[in-house]
Amino acid sequence: MTITYADFERVDIRVGRITRAEPFPEARKPAYRLWVDFGPEIGEKRSSAQITRHYRLDELVGRQVLAVVNFPPRQIGPVLSEVLVLGLPDDEGEVVLIGPGHDVPLGGRLF
């Protein structure tokens, strides 16, 4: 399926910094609860991410990640997920987070 550039622009992908990460034992599949700061325009948003295979809680805080910020919030058990943190599958299908190669200003939009 081919999309137009206007279609792509409708997906708001921004860079944020993980400020807090906690276990999410209520999740059906192993996951963490994340708080991500997207800067003053968007603020801090919550998410749930199935990233336990490659990441420890203590190494997530401070990491910059990309996330879709304009999906409607989604209830995942007791957690209201406000953004979709993005990743790619490794060779076993486990999530590897996507982020910039250098520190960039929070809230920057992917183009």
JODAQUI-V141833 format. One record per pair of residues at least 4 apart in sequence whose ideal C-beta (glycine too) atoms are under 7 Angstrom apart, sorted by the first residue. I is the first residue (numbers start at 1). J is the second residue. Records with the same first field share a line. If there is no record, write none. Layout:
BEGIN
I->J / J
END
This chain:
BEGIN
3->7 / 8
5->9
11->68
12->68 / 69 / 70 / 109
13->66 / 67 / 68 / 109 / 110
14->38 / 42 / 67 / 69 / 107 / 108 / 109
15->64 / 66 / 100 / 104 / 106 / 107 / 108
16->36 / 37 / 38 / 65 / 67 / 106
17->36 / 37 / 62 / 64 / 106
18->34 / 36 / 60 / 61 / 62 / 63 / 65
19->35 / 36 / 37 / 44 / 61
20->35 / 61
21->32 / 34 / 57 / 60 / 61
22->32 / 33 / 57
23->32
24->31 / 32 / 33 / 48 / 79
26->77 / 78
27->31 / 48 / 77
29->50
30->50 / 52
31->48 / 49 / 50 / 52
32->49 / 51 / 52 / 57
33->46 / 48 / 79
34->46 / 47 / 49 / 85
35->44 / 46
36->44 / 45 / 47 / 65 / 67 / 83 / 85
37->44 / 106
38->42 / 43 / 45 / 69 / 106 / 107
39->105 / 106 / 107
41->107
42->69 / 107
45->69 / 82 / 83
46->79 / 80 / 81 / 82
47->67 / 81 / 82 / 83 / 84 / 85
48->76 / 79 / 81
49->85
50->95
51->55 / 87 / 95 / 97
53->94
54->94 / 96
55->59 / 60
63->99
64->99 / 100 / 103 / 104
65->85 / 97 / 98 / 99
66->86 / 98 / 99 / 110
67->83 / 84 / 85 / 86
68->83 / 84 / 86
69->83
71->84
73->80 / 81 / 82
74->81
75->80
76->81
85->97
86->98
87->95 / 96 / 97 / 98
88->96 / 98
89->93 / 94 / 95
90->94 / 96
100->104
104->108
END
